[in-house]
Amino acid sequence: MTETTRRTVFLGAGGAGLAAVLTACANYTVPTTEASAEPLSQEPSSETETPAEKEEETESSEAKALASTADIPEGGGKVFEKEKIVVTQPTSGEFKAFTAVCTHQGCLVATVSNKTINCPCHGSKFKIDDGSVAGGPASSPLEEKQITVDGDKIRLA
């Protein structure tokens, strides 16, 4: 029969503690990478179109409005999951856009409230005016995306 030594007890306790820490840090969602990200959808084109018609259609689908300015609340914002974009309105008439992919572990941010963009996975918060970190564990800001505001329509640039 083998004896339980103090060393065996400490190694077992250390292993259990390590397992608990790794479980707490686990990401239960699949991080989004450029390779796994879905491309922006485009309307299907007819096979009988000329190359010039196809080019015009591509330009018009790229110019498709992401949102109306009325959809974005002042001091808040809206997350567009399919496009992986979050659009904010820090002050009246000023619109900003950022990637909706959290810089901590790649989760999609879910809400915009109290002037922050909020990630549900680990609680990271980002400022709506510049995407900088307002609360960790994320340590890098959200990447800014270019948009254009044409009348009351917001489009990706």
C-alpha positions as a Markdown table, in Angstrom:
| # | Residue | x | y | z |
|---|---|---|---|---|
| 1 | Met | 0.0 | 0.0 | 0.0 |
| 2 | Thr | 1.4 | 3.4 | -0.9 |
| 3 | Glu | 1.6 | 6.3 | 1.6 |
| 4 | Thr | 0.1 | 9.7 | 0.8 |
| 5 | Thr | 3.0 | 12.2 | 1.3 |
| 6 | Arg | 2.8 | 15.9 | 1.8 |
| 7 | Arg | 4.3 | 16.4 | -1.6 |
| 8 | Thr | 1.5 | 14.4 | -3.3 |
| 9 | Val | -1.1 | 16.4 | -1.5 |
| 10 | Phe | 0.5 | 19.7 | -2.5 |
| 11 | Leu | 0.8 | 18.6 | -6.2 |
| 12 | Gly | -2.8 | 17.5 | -6.3 |
| 13 | Ala | -4.0 | 20.8 | -4.7 |
| 14 | Gly | -1.8 | 22.8 | -7.2 |
| 15 | Gly | -3.2 | 20.9 | -10.1 |
| 16 | Ala | -6.8 | 21.4 | -9.0 |
| 17 | Gly | -6.1 | 25.2 | -8.6 |
| 18 | Leu | -4.5 | 25.4 | -12.0 |
| 19 | Ala | -7.5 | 23.7 | -13.5 |
| 20 | Ala | -9.9 | 26.1 | -11.8 |
| 21 | Val | -7.9 | 29.1 | -13.1 |
| 22 | Leu | -7.8 | 27.8 | -16.7 |
| 23 | Thr | -11.6 | 27.1 | -16.6 |
| 24 | Ala | -12.3 | 30.6 | -15.4 |
| 25 | Cys | -10.3 | 32.1 | -18.3 |
| 26 | Ala | -11.8 | 29.8 | -20.9 |
| 27 | Asn | -13.7 | 31.4 | -23.8 |
| 28 | Tyr | -16.9 | 29.5 | -24.5 |
| 29 | Thr | -17.5 | 31.2 | -27.8 |
| 30 | Val | -15.6 | 30.7 | -31.0 |
| 31 | Pro | -13.4 | 33.8 | -31.6 |
| 32 | Thr | -13.9 | 35.4 | -34.9 |
| 33 | Thr | -10.9 | 35.6 | -37.2 |
| 34 | Glu | -10.7 | 37.1 | -40.6 |
| 35 | Ala | -10.6 | 33.6 | -42.1 |
| 36 | Ser | -13.9 | 32.7 | -40.4 |
| 37 | Ala | -15.7 | 36.0 | -40.8 |
| 38 | Glu | -18.5 | 36.0 | -43.2 |
| 39 | Pro | -18.1 | 38.4 | -46.1 |
| 40 | Leu | -20.6 | 41.2 | -46.4 |
| 41 | Ser | -23.5 | 40.0 | -48.5 |
| 42 | Gln | -24.0 | 41.2 | -52.0 |
| 43 | Glu | -27.1 | 40.8 | -54.1 |
| 44 | Pro | -26.8 | 38.0 | -56.7 |
| 45 | Ser | -26.2 | 39.2 | -60.2 |
| 46 | Ser | -27.7 | 37.9 | -63.4 |
| 47 | Glu | -25.5 | 35.8 | -65.6 |
| 48 | Thr | -26.6 | 37.8 | -68.7 |
| 49 | Glu | -25.3 | 41.2 | -67.4 |
| 50 | Thr | -22.5 | 42.9 | -69.2 |
| 51 | Pro | -19.3 | 43.6 | -67.2 |
| 52 | Ala | -20.2 | 47.3 | -67.0 |
| 53 | Glu | -23.6 | 46.4 | -65.5 |
| 54 | Lys | -22.0 | 44.1 | -63.0 |
| 55 | Glu | -19.6 | 46.8 | -61.9 |
| 56 | Glu | -22.5 | 49.3 | -61.4 |
| 57 | Glu | -24.3 | 46.7 | -59.3 |
| 58 | Thr | -21.3 | 46.1 | -57.2 |
| 59 | Glu | -20.8 | 49.8 | -56.6 |
| 60 | Ser | -24.5 | 50.3 | -55.7 |
| 61 | Ser | -24.5 | 47.3 | -53.3 |
| 62 | Glu | -21.3 | 48.6 | -51.6 |
| 63 | Ala | -23.1 | 51.9 | -51.1 |
| 64 | Lys | -26.1 | 50.2 | -49.4 |
| 65 | Ala | -27.0 | 52.0 | -46.2 |
| 66 | Leu | -26.0 | 50.3 | -43.0 |
| 67 | Ala | -28.5 | 52.4 | -41.0 |
| 68 | Ser | -30.5 | 55.5 | -40.8 |
| 69 | Thr | -29.2 | 58.3 | -38.5 |
| 70 | Ala | -32.4 | 58.0 | -36.6 |
| 71 | Asp | -31.5 | 54.4 | -35.7 |
| 72 | Ile | -28.5 | 55.5 | -33.7 |
| 73 | Pro | -29.4 | 57.2 | -30.3 |
| 74 | Glu | -27.4 | 60.2 | -29.2 |
| 75 | Gly | -25.0 | 59.2 | -26.5 |
| 76 | Gly | -25.4 | 55.5 | -27.5 |
| 77 | Gly | -25.1 | 53.3 | -30.5 |
| 78 | Lys | -26.2 | 50.1 | -32.3 |
| 79 | Val | -24.4 | 46.8 | -32.9 |
| 80 | Phe | -24.7 | 45.3 | -36.4 |
| 81 | Glu | -23.8 | 41.7 | -35.8 |
| 82 | Lys | -23.8 | 40.5 | -39.4 |
| 83 | Glu | -21.4 | 43.2 | -40.5 |
| 84 | Lys | -19.4 | 43.0 | -37.2 |
| 85 | Ile | -19.7 | 46.8 | -36.8 |
| 86 | Val | -20.9 | 49.0 | -34.0 |
| 87 | Val | -22.0 | 52.6 | -34.9 |
| 88 | Thr | -22.2 | 55.2 | -32.2 |
| 89 | Gln | -23.3 | 58.8 | -31.9 |
| 90 | Pro | -21.2 | 60.4 | -29.1 |
| 91 | Thr | -22.7 | 63.9 | -29.6 |
| 92 | Ser | -25.6 | 65.1 | -31.7 |
| 93 | Gly | -24.8 | 64.6 | -35.4 |
| 94 | Glu | -21.4 | 63.0 | -34.8 |
| 95 | Phe | -21.3 | 59.3 | -35.9 |
| 96 | Lys | -18.4 | 56.9 | -35.3 |
| 97 | Ala | -18.0 | 53.2 | -36.3 |
| 98 | Phe | -15.8 | 50.5 | -34.8 |
| 99 | Thr | -15.3 | 46.8 | -35.2 |
| 100 | Ala | -17.7 | 44.9 | -33.0 |
| 101 | Val | -15.0 | 42.3 | -32.3 |
| 102 | Cys | -13.7 | 42.7 | -28.7 |
| 103 | Thr | -9.9 | 43.0 | -28.5 |
| 104 | His | -9.7 | 40.7 | -25.5 |
| 105 | Gln | -10.7 | 37.3 | -26.9 |
| 106 | Gly | -12.6 | 38.0 | -30.1 |
| 107 | Cys | -16.2 | 37.9 | -28.8 |
| 108 | Leu | -18.7 | 40.2 | -30.5 |
| 109 | Val | -19.8 | 43.2 | -28.4 |
| 110 | Ala | -23.5 | 43.1 | -27.6 |
| 111 | Thr | -24.8 | 46.4 | -26.3 |
| 112 | Val | -24.1 | 50.1 | -26.1 |
| 113 | Ser | -25.2 | 51.8 | -22.9 |
| 114 | Asn | -24.0 | 54.5 | -20.5 |
| 115 | Lys | -21.6 | 55.8 | -23.2 |
| 116 | Thr | -19.8 | 52.5 | -23.5 |
| 117 | Ile | -19.7 | 49.6 | -25.9 |
| 118 | Asn | -20.1 | 46.4 | -23.9 |
| 119 | Cys | -18.7 | 42.9 | -24.4 |
| 120 | Pro | -20.8 | 40.2 | -22.7 |
| 121 | Cys | -18.0 | 37.6 | -22.5 |
| 122 | His | -15.7 | 39.0 | -19.9 |
| 123 | Gly | -17.1 | 42.5 | -19.2 |
| 124 | Ser | -14.8 | 44.7 | -21.3 |
| 125 | Lys | -16.1 | 48.2 | -22.0 |
| 126 | Phe | -15.0 | 50.6 | -24.7 |
| 127 | Lys | -15.8 | 54.4 | -25.0 |
| 128 | Ile | -18.3 | 55.3 | -27.7 |
| 129 | Asp | -16.3 | 58.4 | -28.9 |
| 130 | Asp | -13.0 | 56.8 | -29.7 |
| 131 | Gly | -13.2 | 53.0 | -29.0 |
| 132 | Ser | -10.6 | 53.2 | -26.3 |
| 133 | Val | -10.8 | 50.8 | -23.3 |
| 134 | Ala | -13.1 | 52.1 | -20.5 |
| 135 | Gly | -12.8 | 48.8 | -18.5 |
| 136 | Gly | -10.8 | 45.6 | -18.9 |
| 137 | Pro | -9.9 | 42.9 | -19.3 |
| 138 | Ala | -9.3 | 44.2 | -22.8 |
| 139 | Ser | -6.2 | 46.3 | -23.1 |
| 140 | Ser | -6.5 | 47.5 | -26.7 |
| 141 | Pro | -9.1 | 49.8 | -28.3 |
| 142 | Leu | -11.6 | 48.7 | -30.9 |
| 143 | Glu | -10.4 | 49.4 | -34.4 |
| 144 | Glu | -12.2 | 52.4 | -35.9 |
| 145 | Lys | -14.0 | 51.8 | -39.2 |
| 146 | Gln | -14.7 | 54.4 | -41.9 |
| 147 | Ile | -18.3 | 55.4 | -42.5 |
| 148 | Thr | -20.0 | 58.2 | -44.5 |
| 149 | Val | -23.2 | 60.0 | -43.6 |
| 150 | Asp | -25.2 | 61.0 | -46.6 |
| 151 | Gly | -28.3 | 62.9 | -45.6 |
| 152 | Asp | -30.0 | 60.5 | -43.1 |
| 153 | Lys | -28.1 | 57.4 | -44.3 |
| 154 | Ile | -25.0 | 55.9 | -42.7 |
| 155 | Arg | -22.8 | 53.8 | -45.1 |
| 156 | Leu | -19.6 | 51.9 | -44.7 |
| 157 | Ala | -16.9 | 53.8 | -46.6 |
